[in-house]
Amino acid sequence: MQFIEGLLPETIYRILKPGGSWLNVGPLTYHYEDMIDEMSIELPYEEVIRIVRLTGFEIVNESKIISYYTINRLSMLQNQYTCAFFEAVKPMKPS
């Protein structure tokens, strides 16, 4: 989730109809954190949720989900992530 480039929460809020839901699931992996030429801001989950709420969303569901990445069930190497899941709803009336 790239929060600065494109201002993701604000863009989603703008295009979502009132009462609409944003479902988000994914690990907080920051693909650009070690790249010198790429801007990367690594926010903790609590800060992500704070920004989503400040944008105007109501968080109605949160949990952690185990997810596997490029898994080969025959291999002893299994890449597993604990992913953050949330459902954010755009209120019917602006807050």
C-alpha positions in Angstrom: 0.0 0.0 0.0 1.7 3.2 -1.1 0.3 6.0 1.1 2.2 9.0 -0.1 2.4 8.5 -3.9 -1.2 8.8 -5.1 -2.6 9.3 -1.6 -4.4 6.0 -1.6 -6.9 6.4 1.2 -8.1 9.8 -0.1 -8.4 8.4 -3.7 -10.4 5.4 -2.5 -12.6 7.7 -0.3 -13.3 10.0 -3.2 -14.3 7.3 -5.7 -16.3 5.2 -3.3 -20.0 5.8 -3.0 -21.4 6.6 0.5 -21.9 3.3 2.4 -19.4 1.6 0.2 -16.6 -0.7 1.7 -12.9 -0.8 1.1 -11.6 -4.3 1.9 -7.8 -4.4 2.4 -5.7 -7.5 3.0 -2.0 -7.7 2.8 1.3 -7.8 4.6 3.1 -4.5 5.4 5.9 -5.4 3.1 7.7 -2.4 1.8 9.2 -3.3 -1.6 11.2 -0.1 -2.0 12.7 0.2 1.5 16.2 -0.8 0.4 16.2 1.0 -3.0 18.2 4.3 -2.9 16.4 5.8 -5.9 12.8 5.0 -4.6 10.9 6.9 -1.9 9.6 4.6 0.7 7.7 5.3 4.0 7.3 2.3 6.2 4.3 2.9 8.4 3.3 0.6 11.3 -0.2 -0.9 11.0 -1.5 1.4 13.8 -0.5 4.5 11.8 -2.1 3.1 8.6 -5.4 2.6 10.5 -5.1 6.1 12.0 -4.7 7.6 8.5 -7.6 5.6 7.1 -9.8 7.0 10.0 -8.6 10.5 9.5 -9.5 10.3 5.8 -13.1 9.8 7.0 -13.6 6.0 6.9 -15.2 4.0 9.7 -13.3 0.8 10.5 -15.9 -1.9 10.9 -13.8 -5.1 10.9 -10.1 -5.8 11.6 -8.3 -9.1 11.9 -5.0 -10.9 11.0 -5.0 -13.5 8.2 -2.3 -16.0 7.5 -1.3 -15.9 3.8 1.2 -17.9 1.8 3.4 -16.4 -1.0 4.7 -18.4 -4.0 4.1 -21.6 -2.2 5.1 -25.0 -3.4 3.4 -27.5 -1.1 6.1 -30.1 -2.0 8.9 -27.8 -0.7 10.1 -27.5 2.8 10.4 -23.8 2.2 7.1 -22.1 2.9 6.9 -18.3 2.8 4.1 -17.2 5.2 2.9 -13.7 6.0 0.6 -12.5 8.8 -1.5 -10.1 6.8 -3.5 -7.2 8.2 -7.2 -7.2 7.1 -9.6 -4.4 7.5 -12.9 -3.3 6.2 -13.3 0.5 6.1 -16.8 2.0 5.2 -17.4 5.4 3.8 -20.2 6.9 5.9 -23.5 7.7 4.3 -23.0 11.3 5.5 -19.6 13.0 5.9 -18.4 13.2 9.4 
